[in-house]
Amino acid sequence: MKKLFVCALLTVLTAYSCGDKKGQTNEPTSPPKYISHNPGFNEEFANLMSDYYSVKDNFTSENDSMINKYSRALMTDADSLHFGQLRADSNVVEFAKTTAENMSGELQGLLGENTIENKRKSFYTLSEQLFDLIRAVQYDKEPVYRFLCSTAFENTGASWLSNSAEAINPYSPKKMPGCAVITDTIDFRKKLTNEL
């Protein structure tokens, strides 16, 4: 009986410690309460966000040459982020570095596309990567709104980020300019205020 109890206890403890691995992502599971940024990193990240918004705005106006110009600038921004300036857990820093590298690769692909529609598909992937990066580094200089147009790409849906709550759809600006719903708001300024 004692052996049976010990076996049952070990089974329960093993199941508890292993947990359900299904659905896990590479994103850090428990980021620190507040990641400390220095002014240099904040400036670099603000430049990255500004160039991302310029890419988005030029998808809205369908200006291909300016999309390419700001995509190149955004790629330089992603490659130039100094993650060593973050005071954060090493897993968070590594996740952020990998995400920035993936963004740079996606921008390379975007620049290689010949049609604006294919560029928009890369922009969607880029937007998702940037969303993860913002949450990982806890960018705290402005609120960031995540929009969704559920009918983009033949009703498969696509999201993008904005520093404004104004709904302007970069995926179908002529046919469905108002197809935009805010699905998330990232605002680490509140977290900073609460931590102080």
N, C-alpha and C positions, 0 to 999 in steps of 0.2 A: 504493500500500500504506500509506503514511504517513497519507493522508487517511482511509482505512478504519479504521486504528487510532484516530485522533483521534475519529472519529464514534462508534466503539464505546465509547471511554472516556467521551465526553460522555453517551451513552445510559445507561451504568451509573451515572454520577454523578447524573444527573437522576432516575433511578428511585430511587436511594438517598435523595436529599434530599427527594423528594416523599413517599415512603412510601405506605403503604396507609391512605387516609382513611376507609375503611369501618369502621363501628362506633365512631367517635369520639364522645365526649360533650362537654358543655360544662365538665365538671369539670376543674380544673387537673391536668395530667398529671404534674408532678413537684413536689409540695409541698416546702417547705423542711424540713430535718431536724427543726426544732422551731420552732413559732410561739410567740412570746412574748405572754403575756396580762398585762394589768394587773389589779389587784384589782377595779376597777369592772366591767370586762368579764366577769370570772369570776362576779361576783355576779349580773349581768344574765343570763348564760347559765344559771347554776344556777336562777334563778327560772323561766326558760323551761322547763327540764327538769322542775322540780317541777310546774308547771302541766300539762305534757304527761302526766306520770305520773298526775295527778289526772283528766285526761280519760280516760286508759286505764282507770283503776280504776272510773270511773263507767260506762264501757261494760260492764265486767264485772258491775257491780251493776244495770245497765240503768236508771240514774237520769237521765232525760232533762233535767230542769231543771239538775242539777249538771253534766251534759255541756256544756250551753249556757253555764253560768256559767264553767267553767274554759276553755272554748274562747274565750270573750271575753277572759279574762285572758291566755291563750296568744297571742292575736292582738296584744294590747297589748305583750306581751313581745317578740314577733318584730319589731314596728314600732319598738321602743325600743332595740334592740341598737346599740351604738356601735362599728361596725366599724373606725373610725379609731383605736381604741385598740389594735388588733392590730398587732404588728410582723411583717408578712408581705408577700410578693410582692403587687403590685397586682392580678394576675390572681386570686389566691386571695381577696383582699378583695372584688373585684367579683363573683366567683362566690358568695361567702357572702351578699352583699347581695341578689343576685338570688334566691337560694334562700329567704332570709327573706321577701322580697316575695311569692314564690310560695306560701309557707306561709300568709301572711296572707290571700291570695286564696282558698286552699283552705279556710281556717277560715271565711271569709265564706260560702262555698258550703255548708259543713257546717251553719252556723247557719240557713241558708235551707231546709234539707231538712225535710220533714214526718215522715218515718219514721226509726226508729232504724236500720233496715237501710241506708237511703241515707246516713245519717250515718256508719255504719261504713265505707262505701265511701270517703267523703271522709277518714276517719281513716286508712285504709290508705295513700292517696296522701300524706297529711300525714306519716305515719311514714316513708315512703320519702324524702321531702324532708328531714326532720329527720336521718335517717341520713346523707345526703350532707353536710348542714351540720355535723354533729358531726365528721365526718372532715376537712372543709375547715378548720375552725377549730381542730381538734385539742383538743377539750374534755378537760381532764385532771383533773377533780375527783373522778371516780368511774368505775368500769367501767360500760359500757352493753352490755346483752345484746340481740341481735336474734333474735327468735323467728319461727317460721313455723308456721302451721297450713295444711297442704296441702289440706285438704278445705273450707276456708272459701269462701264465695261459689260454691257448687255445684262444688267441686273445682278451682277456678282458683287457690286459695291466696291467703293474705294474711299479711303480716308486721307486727310491732309491736316497740317497744323497751321495755326494762325496766331498772331499776337493781337487780333481783333475779333470781337464776337460778331462782326458783320459777315453774313453768309454770302460768299462769292465762290462759286464752284470752278476749280481749275480743270476739271475733267471734261465738262461739257458746258462751257460758258455761254455759248449761243443758244443751244437747244434747251438746256435746263439750268439757267444761271442760279436759280434759287433752290436747287436740290442740295440742301445742306442742313444737317442737324448736328448740334454740338453733343458729342457722346462722352466727352471727358474734359476736365479743366485741370491743368497742372499748375499749382501755385505754391511753390516752396517759400515764397516771401512770408506767408502765414506761419509756416513751420519755424522760420528763423525768428520771427517775433515772439512766438510761443516759447522758444528755447531760451531766449534772453532773460 
